[in-house]
Amino acid sequence: KVADGSHIEMNAENTASSSVQLDSFARNINFDVIFTLAGMMILVNILSETGLFQYVAIKAAKVARGSPVNTLILLVFATAILSAFLDNVTTILLIVPVTLVVTAELEVPAMPFLLCETMASNIGGTATLIGDPPNLIIGSYAGLSFGAFMVNVAPFILFALLLYCLALWFFYKDKMSVTVEKRARIMNFNEKEAIVDAVTLKKGGSIMILTLIGFLMHGALHLEPSVVAMSGATLGLLFCCKNIEHAFEKIEWMTLFFFIGLFILVKGAEEAGLMQELGNLLHYVEDWHPLSIILCIMWVSGICAAIMNNVSFTAAVVVIIGSFLQDNAVFAADIALQETLWWALSLGVCLGGNGSAVGAAANMCTISIAERNGLKISFKDFFKYGLPVTFVTLVGASAYISLRYFWLHS
């Protein structure tokens, strides 16, 4: 009886231990990021079924009057703007299929369009807290608001986007030409036919606007981004969704579970001391000028993001940088300097995502859609387009950080 009692007691202790361990895993997951992504996925999926994004793509092609290079510029610009307020993966999922239709009608190569749009999605997504997953991770860890990203990162991204569009126009203006007949095909498209549910579009569009206003005000209202996103999603499900089960099926669950697993892995690496060992490398630069440290971290982050994927790298590096900011006397005493480092990290990892085919989720999404439509984009093809864009934007970001946060304050 004593043996049986001891056995039962040991099983109870093991069960309690397992429960505590599982609870520890759950506490290490950044649910603010998870629920922000989930809420925005629901809202975007509601709007996508109205035909809004197909309308935008067709309208851009018609405004360009069927000119391939002008169509390219407008689609790139539309992709970047949509990526800033949705997320870059969702934008690619919506824009790329329509782009394939437009390029087929114009009978021009689709690869330049797809790759340029992908670069634009990563550039545009950098502008806001919700535009690119690395920003969500950085914002949640460092306590940075949607408005703070708009004020500190968006001005450079807008300038970079305009410069990017100008460069594309000069590069392609003499390399793309179509006949009058082919232009006429585009002009015969009726973008209004793309809108399949005008009532839901009005309701969903209004809810999306309210949600974006909520993001702008969440810092002042002391609300987490996840609260704003899930509130918008709830309103969308209540007023716009006829089949709630279908709406939940459209959520990119694989992406959400990828993030959940990633947060647990990073915490495990931190508990094992790996982050501390990697953080020790920053001691080699702790005596440098703060600007040199910030630019070094931005460039190293950009390169690593291109090699490792920017989401995975960001999830790991925020812990290392957070520890560095506490240990370094200069940064620990200056909140503004700490925030400057976070802005530089955001620019580094998001823009670095353009460096290779595996650098960002949007890149892999474009390659997958293109392959399903018979167009193979190799690693070399992507690298040829992405490397110049990454290098130039990081150079511009370095100048922006130096000018705005150091030279103008000296």
The 8 nearest C-alpha neighbors of each residue, nearest first, counted from 0:
[[1, 3, 2, 4, 5, 6, 7, 8],
 [0, 2, 4, 3, 5, 6, 7, 8],
 [3, 1, 5, 0, 4, 6, 7, 8],
 [4, 2, 6, 0, 5, 1, 7, 8],
 [3, 5, 1, 7, 6, 2, 0, 8],
 [4, 6, 8, 2, 7, 3, 9, 1],
 [7, 5, 3, 9, 4, 8, 2, 10],
 [6, 8, 4, 10, 5, 9, 11, 3],
 [7, 9, 5, 11, 6, 10, 4, 12],
 [8, 10, 12, 6, 11, 7, 5, 13],
 [11, 9, 13, 7, 12, 8, 14, 6],
 [10, 12, 8, 14, 9, 13, 15, 7],
 [11, 13, 9, 15, 10, 14, 16, 8],
 [14, 12, 16, 10, 15, 11, 17, 9],
 [13, 15, 11, 17, 16, 12, 10, 18],
 [16, 14, 18, 12, 13, 17, 11, 19],
 [15, 17, 13, 19, 14, 18, 12, 20],
 [18, 16, 20, 14, 19, 15, 13, 21],
 [19, 17, 15, 21, 20, 16, 22, 14],
 [18, 20, 22, 16, 17, 21, 23, 15],
 [21, 19, 23, 17, 22, 18, 16, 24],
 [22, 20, 24, 18, 23, 19, 17, 25],
 [21, 23, 19, 25, 20, 24, 18, 26],
 [22, 24, 20, 26, 21, 25, 19, 27],
 [23, 25, 21, 27, 22, 26, 263, 20],
 [26, 24, 22, 27, 23, 28, 21, 263],
 [27, 25, 23, 24, 28, 22, 29, 21],
 [26, 28, 24, 25, 263, 29, 23, 266],
 [29, 27, 262, 25, 26, 30, 259, 263],
 [30, 28, 31, 32, 27, 33, 262, 259],
 [29, 31, 33, 32, 28, 34, 225, 35],
 [30, 32, 225, 29, 34, 33, 35, 224],
 [31, 33, 35, 30, 34, 29, 135, 36],
 [34, 32, 30, 36, 35, 31, 37, 255],
 [35, 33, 37, 225, 36, 31, 32, 30],
 [36, 34, 225, 32, 228, 38, 37, 33],
 [35, 37, 39, 33, 34, 38, 40, 32],
 [38, 36, 34, 40, 35, 39, 33, 41],
 [39, 37, 229, 228, 232, 35, 41, 40],
 [38, 40, 42, 36, 41, 37, 228, 43],
 [41, 39, 37, 43, 38, 42, 250, 44],
 [40, 42, 44, 38, 39, 43, 232, 45],
 [43, 41, 39, 45, 44, 40, 232, 235],
 [42, 44, 46, 40, 45, 41, 47, 39],
 [43, 45, 47, 41, 46, 42, 40, 48],
 [44, 46, 42, 43, 47, 48, 41, 203],
 [47, 45, 43, 49, 44, 48, 203, 200],
 [48, 46, 44, 49, 45, 50, 43, 51],
 [47, 49, 46, 50, 45, 44, 195, 51],
 [48, 50, 196, 195, 46, 47, 51, 194],
 [51, 49, 194, 193, 53, 48, 47, 52],
 [52, 50, 54, 53, 49, 194, 47, 55],
 [51, 53, 55, 54, 50, 93, 56, 47],
 [54, 52, 56, 55, 50, 51, 193, 57],
 [53, 55, 51, 190, 52, 57, 193, 56],
 [56, 54, 52, 58, 53, 57, 59, 51],
 [57, 55, 59, 53, 58, 54, 74, 52],
 [58, 56, 60, 54, 59, 55, 190, 53],
 [59, 57, 61, 55, 60, 56, 54, 62],
 [58, 60, 62, 56, 57, 61, 73, 55],
 [59, 61, 70, 57, 63, 58, 62, 65],
 [62, 60, 64, 58, 63, 59, 186, 65],
 [61, 63, 59, 64, 60, 58, 65, 70],
 [62, 64, 60, 69, 70, 61, 65, 66],
 [65, 63, 61, 62, 66, 60, 186, 182],
 [64, 66, 182, 63, 185, 60, 61, 67],
 [65, 67, 69, 64, 63, 68, 70, 182],
 [68, 66, 70, 69, 71, 65, 175, 176],
 [67, 69, 71, 70, 66, 172, 171, 72],
 [68, 70, 72, 63, 71, 66, 67, 73],
 [71, 69, 60, 67, 63, 73, 68, 72],
 [70, 72, 68, 74, 69, 73, 75, 67],
 [73, 71, 69, 75, 70, 74, 164, 76],
 [72, 74, 76, 70, 75, 71, 59, 77],
 [75, 73, 77, 71, 76, 72, 78, 70],
 [74, 76, 116, 78, 72, 73, 77, 119],
 [75, 77, 73, 79, 78, 74, 72, 80],
 [76, 78, 74, 80, 75, 79, 73, 81],
 [79, 77, 75, 81, 76, 80, 120, 74],
 [78, 80, 123, 120, 119, 82, 76, 77],
 [81, 79, 77, 83, 82, 78, 123, 76],
 [80, 82, 78, 83, 84, 79, 85, 77],
 [83, 81, 87, 86, 124, 79, 85, 120],
 [82, 84, 124, 130, 123, 80, 81, 127],
 [85, 83, 81, 82, 130, 86, 129, 80],
 [86, 84, 82, 130, 81, 83, 129, 87],
 [87, 85, 130, 82, 89, 88, 131, 90],
 [86, 88, 82, 90, 120, 89, 124, 361],
 [89, 87, 361, 91, 90, 86, 92, 360],
 [90, 88, 92, 91, 87, 86, 93, 85],
 [89, 91, 87, 93, 92, 88, 82, 94],
 [90, 92, 94, 88, 93, 89, 95, 87],
 [91, 93, 89, 90, 94, 95, 88, 96],
 [92, 94, 90, 91, 95, 52, 89, 96],
 [95, 93, 91, 97, 96, 92, 90, 98],
 [94, 96, 98, 97, 91, 93, 92, 99],
 [97, 95, 99, 98, 94, 93, 100, 92],
 [96, 98, 100, 99, 95, 94, 53, 101],
 [99, 97, 95, 101, 100, 96, 102, 94],
 [98, 100, 96, 102, 97, 101, 103, 95],
 [99, 101, 97, 103, 98, 102, 104, 96],
 [102, 100, 98, 104, 103, 99, 105, 97],
 [101, 103, 105, 99, 107, 104, 100, 106],
 [104, 102, 106, 100, 101, 105, 99, 107],
 [103, 105, 101, 102, 106, 100, 181, 184],
 [104, 106, 102, 181, 103, 107, 101, 177],
 [107, 105, 103, 104, 102, 108, 181, 177],
 [106, 108, 102, 105, 109, 103, 175, 67],
 [109, 107, 110, 102, 111, 106, 112, 103],
 [108, 110, 112, 102, 111, 113, 107, 99],
 [109, 111, 113, 112, 108, 114, 376, 374],
 [112, 110, 114, 113, 109, 115, 108, 116],
 [113, 111, 115, 109, 110, 114, 116, 71],
 [114, 112, 110, 116, 115, 111, 117, 109],
 [113, 115, 117, 111, 116, 112, 110, 118],
 [114, 116, 118, 112, 117, 113, 111, 119],
 [117, 115, 119, 75, 113, 114, 118, 112],
 [116, 118, 114, 120, 119, 115, 113, 362],
 [119, 117, 115, 121, 116, 120, 353, 122],
 [120, 118, 116, 122, 79, 117, 121, 123],
 [119, 121, 79, 117, 87, 123, 82, 122],
 [122, 120, 124, 118, 119, 123, 87, 349],
 [123, 121, 119, 125, 120, 124, 350, 118],
 [122, 124, 79, 83, 120, 125, 82, 121],
 [125, 123, 130, 83, 131, 82, 121, 126],
 [124, 126, 123, 122, 127, 349, 131, 130],
 [127, 125, 153, 124, 152, 123, 83, 156],
 [128, 126, 130, 148, 129, 83, 149, 125],
 [127, 129, 145, 134, 135, 130, 148, 138],
 [130, 128, 127, 131, 135, 86, 84, 134],
 [131, 129, 124, 83, 86, 127, 82, 84],
 [130, 132, 124, 134, 133, 86, 129, 125],
 [133, 131, 135, 134, 136, 310, 129, 130],
 [134, 132, 136, 310, 135, 131, 313, 137],
 [135, 133, 137, 128, 132, 136, 131, 138],
 [134, 136, 132, 138, 133, 137, 128, 139],
 [135, 137, 133, 139, 134, 138, 140, 132],
 [138, 136, 134, 140, 135, 139, 141, 133],
 [139, 137, 143, 135, 141, 142, 136, 140],
 [138, 140, 142, 136, 137, 141, 135, 143],
 [141, 139, 137, 138, 142, 136, 317, 143],
 [140, 142, 138, 143, 139, 137, 341, 321],
 [143, 141, 139, 138, 140, 144, 137, 218],
 [144, 142, 138, 141, 147, 139, 145, 148],
 [145, 143, 147, 146, 218, 142, 138, 148],
 [146, 144, 128, 148, 147, 215, 214, 127],
 [147, 145, 149, 215, 144, 148, 150, 216],
 [146, 148, 144, 150, 149, 145, 151, 143],
 [149, 147, 152, 151, 127, 145, 146, 150],
 [148, 150, 153, 146, 147, 127, 151, 152],
 [151, 149, 147, 148, 152, 146, 153, 154],
 [150, 152, 148, 149, 147, 153, 154, 342],
 [151, 153, 148, 126, 154, 149, 155, 150],
 [152, 154, 126, 149, 156, 155, 157, 151],
 [155, 153, 157, 156, 152, 158, 151, 150],
 [154, 156, 158, 157, 153, 152, 159, 399],
 [157, 155, 159, 153, 158, 154, 126, 160],
 [156, 158, 160, 154, 159, 155, 153, 161],
 [157, 159, 155, 161, 156, 160, 162, 154],
 [160, 158, 156, 162, 157, 161, 163, 155],
 [159, 161, 163, 157, 162, 158, 156, 164],
 [162, 160, 164, 158, 163, 159, 165, 157],
 [161, 163, 159, 165, 160, 164, 166, 158],
 [164, 162, 160, 166, 161, 165, 159, 167],
 [163, 165, 167, 161, 166, 162, 72, 160],
 [166, 164, 162, 168, 163, 167, 161, 169],
 [165, 167, 163, 169, 164, 168, 170, 162],
 [168, 166, 170, 164, 165, 169, 171, 163],
 [167, 169, 165, 171, 172, 166, 170, 164],
 [170, 168, 166, 167, 172, 171, 165, 173],
 [169, 171, 167, 168, 172, 166, 173, 174],
 [170, 172, 174, 168, 173, 169, 167, 68],
 [173, 171, 168, 169, 174, 68, 170, 175],
 [174, 172, 171, 175, 176, 170, 169, 68],
 [175, 173, 171, 172, 176, 170, 68, 67],
 [176, 174, 173, 67, 171, 172, 68, 177],
 [175, 177, 67, 174, 178, 66, 173, 107],
 [176, 178, 181, 105, 179, 182, 175, 67],
 [179, 177, 180, 181, 182, 176, 105, 183],
 [178, 180, 182, 181, 183, 177, 65, 184],
 [181, 179, 183, 178, 182, 184, 177, 105],
 [180, 182, 184, 183, 105, 178, 179, 177],
 [181, 183, 65, 179, 184, 185, 180, 186],
 [182, 184, 186, 180, 181, 185, 187, 179],
 [185, 183, 187, 181, 182, 186, 180, 104],
 [184, 186, 187, 183, 182, 188, 65, 61],
 [185, 187, 183, 188, 184, 61, 182, 64],
 [188, 186, 184, 185, 183, 189, 61, 182],
 [189, 187, 185, 186, 190, 184, 57, 61],
 [190, 188, 191, 192, 187, 193, 186, 57],
 [189, 191, 54, 192, 193, 57, 58, 188],
 [192, 190, 193, 189, 194, 54, 195, 188],
 [191, 193, 190, 194, 189, 195, 54, 50],
 [192, 194, 50, 191, 190, 54, 195, 53],
 [195, 193, 50, 192, 191, 49, 196, 51],
 [194, 196, 49, 50, 193, 197, 192, 48],
 [197, 195, 49, 198, 199, 194, 200, 50],
 [196, 198, 200, 199, 201, 194, 195, 49],
 [199, 197, 201, 200, 196, 202, 203, 239],
 [200, 198, 202, 201, 197, 196, 239, 203],
 [199, 201, 197, 203, 198, 202, 204, 49],
 [202, 200, 204, 198, 199, 203, 205, 197],
 [201, 203, 199, 205, 204, 200, 206, 198],
 [204, 202, 206, 200, 205, 201, 199, 207],
 [203, 205, 207, 201, 206, 202, 200, 208],
 [204, 206, 208, 202, 203, 207, 201, 209],
 [207, 205, 209, 203, 208, 204, 210, 231],
 [206, 208, 210, 204, 205, 209, 203, 211],
 [209, 207, 211, 205, 210, 206, 204, 212],
 [210, 208, 206, 212, 207, 211, 213, 205],
 [211, 209, 213, 207, 208, 212, 231, 206],
 [210, 212, 214, 208, 213, 209, 207, 215],
 [213, 211, 215, 209, 210, 214, 208, 216],
 [212, 214, 210, 216, 211, 215, 217, 227],
 [215, 213, 211, 217, 212, 216, 145, 210],
 [214, 216, 212, 146, 213, 145, 217, 211],
 [217, 215, 213, 214, 219, 218, 220, 212],
 [216, 218, 222, 220, 214, 219, 213, 221],
 [219, 217, 221, 220, 216, 144, 222, 215],
 [218, 220, 216, 221, 217, 222, 215, 144],
 [221, 219, 217, 218, 222, 216, 213, 223],
 [222, 220, 218, 219, 217, 223, 216, 224],
 [223, 221, 217, 220, 218, 226, 224, 227],
 [222, 224, 225, 226, 217, 221, 227, 31],
 [225, 223, 227, 226, 35, 228, 222, 214],
 [224, 226, 35, 228, 31, 34, 223, 227],
 [227, 225, 229, 223, 224, 228, 230, 222],
 [226, 228, 230, 224, 225, 229, 213, 231],
 [229, 227, 38, 225, 231, 35, 230, 226],
 [228, 230, 38, 232, 226, 231, 227, 225],
 [231, 229, 233, 227, 232, 228, 226, 234],
 [232, 230, 234, 228, 229, 233, 210, 235],
 [231, 233, 229, 235, 38, 230, 234, 42],
 [234, 232, 230, 236, 235, 231, 229, 237],
 [235, 233, 237, 231, 232, 236, 238, 230],
 [234, 236, 232, 239, 233, 238, 237, 231],
 [235, 237, 240, 233, 234, 239, 238, 232],
 [238, 236, 234, 235, 239, 233, 240, 232],
 [237, 239, 235, 236, 234, 240, 202, 203],
 [240, 238, 235, 199, 236, 237, 203, 202],
 [239, 241, 236, 242, 243, 238, 237, 235],
 [240, 242, 243, 239, 236, 238, 237, 245],
 [243, 241, 245, 244, 240, 246, 236, 247],
 [242, 244, 246, 245, 240, 241, 247, 236],
 [245, 243, 247, 246, 242, 248, 249, 241],
 [244, 246, 248, 243, 242, 247, 249, 241],
 [245, 247, 243, 249, 244, 248, 242, 41],
 [248, 246, 244, 249, 250, 245, 243, 41],
 [247, 249, 245, 246, 250, 244, 251, 252],
 [248, 250, 246, 247, 251, 245, 44, 41],
 [251, 249, 247, 248, 252, 40, 41, 37],
 [250, 252, 254, 253, 249, 255, 40, 37],
 [251, 253, 255, 254, 250, 256, 248, 249],
 [254, 252, 256, 255, 251, 257, 250, 258],
 [255, 253, 257, 252, 251, 256, 258, 259],
 [254, 256, 252, 258, 257, 253, 33, 259],
 [257, 255, 259, 253, 258, 254, 260, 252],
 [256, 258, 254, 260, 255, 259, 253, 261],
 [259, 257, 261, 255, 256, 260, 262, 254],
 [260, 258, 256, 262, 261, 257, 28, 255],
 [261, 259, 263, 257, 258, 262, 256, 264],
 [260, 262, 258, 264, 259, 263, 257, 265],
 [261, 263, 265, 28, 259, 264, 260, 258],
 [262, 264, 266, 260, 261, 265, 27, 267],
 [265, 263, 267, 261, 266, 262, 260, 268],
 [264, 266, 268, 262, 267, 263, 315, 261],
 [267, 265, 269, 263, 268, 264, 270, 262],
 [268, 266, 264, 270, 269, 265, 263, 271],
 [267, 269, 265, 271, 273, 266, 270, 264],
 [268, 270, 266, 274, 272, 267, 271, 273],
 [269, 271, 267, 272, 268, 266, 273, 274],
 [272, 270, 268, 269, 273, 267, 274, 266],
 [273, 271, 275, 269, 270, 274, 276, 268],
 [274, 272, 276, 268, 275, 271, 269, 277],
 [275, 273, 269, 277, 276, 272, 278, 319],
 [274, 276, 278, 272, 273, 277, 279, 269],
 [275, 277, 273, 279, 274, 278, 272, 280],
 [278, 276, 274, 279, 275, 280, 273, 319],
 [279, 277, 275, 319, 280, 276, 281, 274],
 [278, 280, 276, 281, 277, 282, 275, 283],
 [279, 281, 278, 282, 277, 283, 276, 284],
 [282, 280, 283, 279, 284, 278, 285, 323],
 [283, 281, 285, 280, 284, 279, 278, 286],
 [282, 284, 281, 285, 280, 286, 279, 287],
 [283, 285, 287, 282, 286, 281, 292, 280],
 [284, 286, 282, 287, 283, 281, 327, 292],
 [287, 285, 284, 288, 283, 282, 289, 292],
 [288, 286, 284, 285, 289, 292, 291, 290],
 [287, 289, 291, 290, 292, 286, 285, 284],
 [290, 288, 292, 291, 293, 287, 329, 330],
 [291, 289, 293, 292, 288, 294, 401, 405],
 [290, 292, 294, 288, 289, 293, 295, 287],
 [293, 291, 289, 295, 290, 294, 296, 287],
 [294, 292, 290, 296, 295, 291, 340, 289],
 [293, 295, 297, 291, 296, 292, 290, 298],
 [296, 294, 292, 298, 297, 293, 291, 299],
 [295, 297, 299, 293, 294, 298, 300, 292],
 [296, 298, 347, 294, 300, 344, 343, 295],
 [299, 297, 301, 300, 295, 296, 347, 294],
 [300, 298, 296, 302, 301, 297, 303, 295],
 [299, 301, 303, 297, 298, 302, 347, 348],
 [302, 300, 351, 347, 348, 298, 304, 299],
 [301, 303, 299, 305, 304, 300, 351, 298],
 [302, 304, 306, 300, 305, 301, 307, 299],
 [305, 303, 309, 308, 301, 307, 348, 306],
 [306, 304, 358, 354, 352, 302, 351, 355],
 [305, 307, 303, 304, 308, 358, 302, 357],
 [306, 308, 304, 303, 305, 312, 309, 358],
 [309, 307, 358, 304, 359, 357, 310, 305],
 [308, 310, 304, 312, 348, 311, 352, 358],
 [311, 309, 313, 133, 312, 308, 314, 132],
 [312, 310, 314, 313, 309, 308, 315, 307],
 [311, 313, 309, 315, 310, 314, 304, 316],
 [314, 312, 316, 310, 315, 311, 133, 309],
 [315, 313, 311, 312, 316, 317, 310, 136],
 [316, 314, 313, 312, 265, 317, 318, 311],
 [315, 317, 319, 313, 318, 314, 312, 320],
 [318, 316, 320, 319, 315, 321, 313, 314],
 [317, 319, 321, 316, 320, 315, 322, 274],
 [320, 318, 316, 278, 322, 317, 321, 274],
 [319, 321, 323, 317, 322, 318, 324, 316],
 [320, 322, 318, 324, 323, 319, 317, 325],
 [321, 323, 325, 319, 320, 324, 318, 326],
 [322, 324, 320, 326, 325, 321, 327, 319],
 [325, 323, 321, 322, 327, 331, 330, 326],
 [324, 326, 322, 331, 323, 327, 321, 330],
 [327, 325, 323, 324, 328, 322, 331, 330],
 [326, 328, 324, 330, 329, 325, 331, 323],
 [327, 329, 331, 330, 332, 326, 325, 324],
 [330, 328, 331, 332, 327, 333, 289, 324],
 [331, 329, 333, 332, 324, 327, 328, 337],
 [332, 330, 328, 325, 324, 329, 333, 327],
 [331, 333, 330, 329, 328, 334, 327, 336],
 [332, 334, 330, 336, 335, 331, 337, 329],
 [335, 333, 337, 336, 338, 332, 331, 330],
 [336, 334, 338, 337, 333, 339, 330, 340],
 [335, 337, 339, 333, 334, 338, 330, 340],
 [338, 336, 334, 340, 335, 339, 330, 333],
 [337, 339, 341, 335, 340, 336, 342, 334],
 [340, 338, 336, 342, 341, 337, 343, 335],
 [339, 341, 343, 337, 338, 342, 293, 344],
 [340, 342, 344, 338, 343, 339, 345, 337],
 [343, 341, 345, 339, 344, 340, 338, 346],
 [342, 344, 340, 346, 341, 345, 297, 347],
 [345, 343, 347, 341, 297, 342, 346, 348],
 [346, 344, 342, 343, 347, 348, 349, 134],
 [347, 345, 343, 344, 349, 350, 348, 342],
 [346, 348, 301, 297, 344, 345, 300, 350],
 [347, 349, 301, 351, 304, 309, 300, 345],
 [350, 348, 352, 351, 346, 347, 125, 345],
 [349, 351, 352, 347, 348, 346, 353, 389],
 [350, 352, 301, 348, 353, 305, 354, 349],
 [351, 353, 358, 359, 305, 350, 349, 354],
 [354, 352, 385, 351, 355, 389, 350, 118],
 [355, 353, 305, 385, 386, 351, 352, 389],
 [356, 354, 358, 382, 305, 357, 353, 381],
 [355, 357, 362, 358, 378, 381, 363, 382],
 [358, 356, 355, 308, 359, 363, 362, 305],
 [357, 359, 352, 305, 308, 355, 356, 309],
 [360, 358, 352, 361, 362, 308, 357, 309],
 [359, 361, 363, 362, 364, 88, 358, 357],
 [362, 360, 88, 364, 359, 363, 87, 365],
 [363, 361, 365, 364, 360, 359, 356, 117],
 [362, 364, 366, 360, 365, 361, 367, 356],
 [363, 365, 361, 367, 362, 366, 360, 368],
 [366, 364, 368, 362, 367, 363, 369, 361],
 [365, 367, 363, 369, 364, 368, 376, 370],
 [366, 368, 364, 370, 365, 369, 363, 371],
 [369, 367, 371, 365, 370, 366, 364, 372],
 [368, 370, 374, 372, 366, 371, 367, 365],
 [371, 369, 374, 373, 375, 367, 372, 368],
 [370, 372, 368, 369, 373, 367, 374, 366],
 [373, 371, 369, 370, 374, 368, 99, 375],
 [372, 374, 370, 371, 369, 375, 368, 376],
 [375, 373, 370, 369, 372, 376, 371, 110],
 [374, 376, 370, 377, 369, 373, 366, 372],
 [377, 375, 366, 380, 374, 378, 381, 369],
 [376, 378, 380, 379, 375, 381, 366, 356],
 [377, 379, 381, 380, 356, 382, 376, 355],
 [378, 380, 382, 377, 381, 383, 376, 355],
 [381, 379, 377, 383, 378, 382, 376, 384],
 [380, 382, 378, 384, 383, 379, 385, 356],
 [381, 383, 385, 379, 355, 384, 380, 386],
 [384, 382, 380, 381, 385, 386, 379, 387],
 [385, 383, 381, 382, 386, 387, 380, 388],
 [384, 386, 354, 382, 353, 388, 387, 383],
 [385, 387, 354, 389, 388, 382, 384, 383],
 [388, 386, 390, 389, 385, 391, 384, 383],
 [389, 387, 385, 391, 386, 390, 392, 384],
 [390, 388, 386, 392, 387, 354, 391, 353],
 [389, 391, 387, 393, 388, 392, 386, 394],
 [392, 390, 394, 388, 393, 389, 387, 395],
 [393, 391, 395, 389, 394, 390, 396, 388],
 [394, 392, 396, 390, 395, 391, 389, 397],
 [393, 395, 391, 397, 392, 396, 390, 398],
 [396, 394, 392, 398, 393, 397, 399, 391],
 [395, 397, 393, 399, 398, 394, 392, 400],
 [398, 396, 394, 400, 395, 399, 393, 401],
 [397, 399, 395, 401, 396, 400, 402, 394],
 [398, 400, 396, 402, 397, 401, 403, 395],
 [401, 399, 397, 403, 398, 402, 404, 396],
 [402, 400, 398, 405, 399, 404, 403, 397],
 [403, 401, 406, 399, 400, 405, 404, 407],
 [404, 402, 400, 407, 401, 399, 405, 406],
 [403, 405, 400, 401, 402, 408, 407, 406],
 [406, 404, 408, 401, 407, 402, 403, 409],
 [405, 407, 402, 409, 408, 401, 404, 403],
 [406, 408, 405, 409, 403, 402, 404, 401],
 [409, 407, 405, 406, 404, 403, 402, 401],
 [408, 406, 407, 405, 404, 402, 403, 401]]
